[in-house]
Amino acid sequence: AVLLALGGLAAAASAATWVRAQGRTALADAVVRVPGTQAAPGVGAAALVVIAGALALSLVGRIGRLAVLVPVGLAGATVGVLAGRVIAAPGPAARRALAEATGVAGTPQSVGVTPLPWFAALLGLAVAVVAVLAARGGPSAGDRRHRRDAAPPAPPGRRDGAGNSDVAAPDDERAAWDALSRGEDPTA
């Protein structure tokens, strides 16, 4: 549930504005807002990997859990690294967005980073930490579903014609059908 929430928050954060830029062309001033999906396209995809992995965790056993948590942890690290790149150098994303908006390539006059890339970087780090903790943790819900009991339950005894229950239950289906043919209940 924690990974699902973190992945959803990362996806939501990537859809919002990460970079604001202002530039001037010969005709007018332009102000652009660059969403995280455009500033760092891999963040949205990595967030979807986290969400899918979180959902898959409820379906797998112990080995499957490790197979799911490794890509989830890497996806979290990817969110953190890509958000960190935007924080460190928002200029390229601002230039691309300004060129798309104005049709003229140039250097923006001002570039600002919103708090959302910082938030996404923290979410990415949190996903990686939770994935490591979950890999080291105890059994999951999927483990209980896929676990076999140590010994199968003993077959119930059956009663002979006199009502005694000391007659052993038939070991195979053919014996059960034979008992039914004789008018005996093999399950009683």
Protein Blocks (a to p, Z undefined) as FASTA:
>chain_A
ZZmmmmmmmmmmmmmcfbdcddddfkbccdddddfklmmmmlmmmmmmmmmmmmmmmmpc
fklmmmmmmmmmmmmmmmmmmmmmmmmmmmlmmmmmmmmmnopacddfbdcddfklmmmm
mmmmmmmmmmmmmmmmccdfklmmmpccfbdcdddddddfkopakbccdfbfklmmmmmm
nopafkZZ
